[in-house]
Amino acid sequence: MKTPPLRLCEHQAVRVDWPAEVREAVLSAAVSWQEGHGLSQPPLSFEGPDGRTLRAREHVGVVEAGGVCVEVYPKLDAGLLENPGFIGSCRASVMGSLLWLLEESGHEGLVDAGEAGVEECPDSMSDLLAWLFARRLKQQLSAGMPQEYVGWRDDLPLVRGRVDFARQATVHFGRPDKIACAWDEFTPDTALARLLRCAVELLLQRVRLPGAAADLRDALFMLDEVDGVHPLEALGAARGIRWSRLNSRWRSCHDLALAVLRGLGREMHSGGTESFVFLLDMNALFEGFCARWIERRMGVVVREQVRLGTLLVRPAARLGQDADFVWMKDGGLWVGDAKYKLAATAPDASWPKIEDVRQLICYGQMARRMHPGSEGGGLMLLHPTTGVESAEECRTFDGQRLLLQRVRVVKEAPGASLDGGSKVVSKRQFSGSRTA
């Protein structure tokens, strides 16, 4: 990119002085990504009477289009981002925390256990994607190429494989010098390998992290026997990949390669690759992290996205209610809900939000109808913090126990206690007349 990247946080709005064609290119790339992922709103939009106010939503990542680069960071790091010296170690720290969240949550299989704690950490979203893909791909290629039998058909002077009698009797009737042949060849030039090579070539054009660039070049050398193809051709052929236990180890590399190629904007259809989008849904990432947090802290198995019932039962069941987490602890049924929101700290601030508490109370009542014999459980509202973990115990108007649980989303320092922040610090009552 010719200009320095524009950095902002989720749900933040900034004024830009870009010309109309640049704003249109950025919006087009965002809308293309929105349509490809089935979202109701694009991750970036322009507002204001003159359309020069850029607003980000709940996705974190990078959008490159029209000669500009927009980097969206987690809203928990807004304080760092406001620092004029947000360079080098600060960006690396933000990326390190994001990598740790990806590792702990297992979000979309992007990071395997043990990968987040590396010395060379990416300091931009583009490098993050290149780093994830390069490490995973090189590791798999070192264990062998994704080879398989591929069917070929050609007209040859000698028989190879088997004769295609239908073609021979029609197209080459009376031509003994041409024989229609069909055969299978064990080759590394497969649809999967072409998809991987295409992703490597595209990431090499954007990566700035030396280690990731070196890994990508090594991977490209290992894929030397694979033909380079246009991204559209690679994506089209990828739909026909047949998965089995023989090639299942390539699944994560395949998914990351798809994320790379699908991030290309509409220019891909005309042969260019001037726009690129790679974004992470922070709400989904935090939910996955909370599920693993509950399992680790409480030693239980968590069920995610559990249908508890419907709000309407007649004339037809409608308005289904899905709890983020349900688990059993000491014979009691617990229902949890993750809210990727910053808790207000001012004494007169409205926290927790009334709609969040109302929703969780409803979940609890429906869960008790499903499991009438369970006793001693409760409700848990989980929200992020970069400080000390703590739990505030409350009692709802209908007698349910509610824990407002702060979940630390920054990696603990070596030797720090994992249980020191789980202490209940206060108790509150939620009555029917109180507004949360």
Salt bridges, closest charged atoms under 4 A:
GLU35 OE1 - ARG266 NH2 3.41
GLU47 OE1 - ARG55 NE 3.00
ASP50 OD2 - ARG15 NH2 2.92
GLU64 OE1 - ARG206 NE 3.05
GLU71 OE1 - ARG7 NE 3.28
GLU104 OE1 - ARG296 NH1 3.17
GLU108 OE2 - HIS107 NE2 3.64
ASP112 OD2 - ARG136 NH1 3.16
GLU115 OE1 - ARG136 NH2 3.77
ASP123 OD2 - ARG91 NH2 3.41
ASP155 OD2 - ARG167 NH2 2.83
ASP155 OD2 - HIS172 NE2 2.98
ASP164 OD2 - ARG153 NH1 3.05
ASP177 OD1 - ARG175 NE 2.95
GLU185 OE1 - ARG160 NH2 3.71
ASP189 OD1 - ARG194 NE 2.87
GLU201 OE2 - ARG197 NE 2.95
ASP215 OD1 - LYS138 NZ 3.28
ASP218 OD2 - LYS138 NZ 3.01
ASP227 OD2 - ARG194 NH2 3.53
GLU233 OE2 - ARG194 NH1 3.86
ASP255 OD1 - HIS254 ND1 3.09
GLU295 OE1 - ARG292 NE 3.00
GLU304 OE2 - ARG292 NH2 2.96
ASP322 OD1 - ARG307 NE 2.36
ASP337 OD2 - LYS339 NZ 3.34
ASP356 OD1 - LYS339 NZ 3.73
ASP356 OD2 - LYS341 NZ 2.93
GLU389 OE1 - ARG297 NH1 2.79
GLU392 OE2 - ARG428 NH1 3.24
GLU393 OE2 - ARG401 NE 3.51
ASP398 OD2 - ARG368 NH2 3.39
GLU412 OE2 - ARG408 NE 3.65
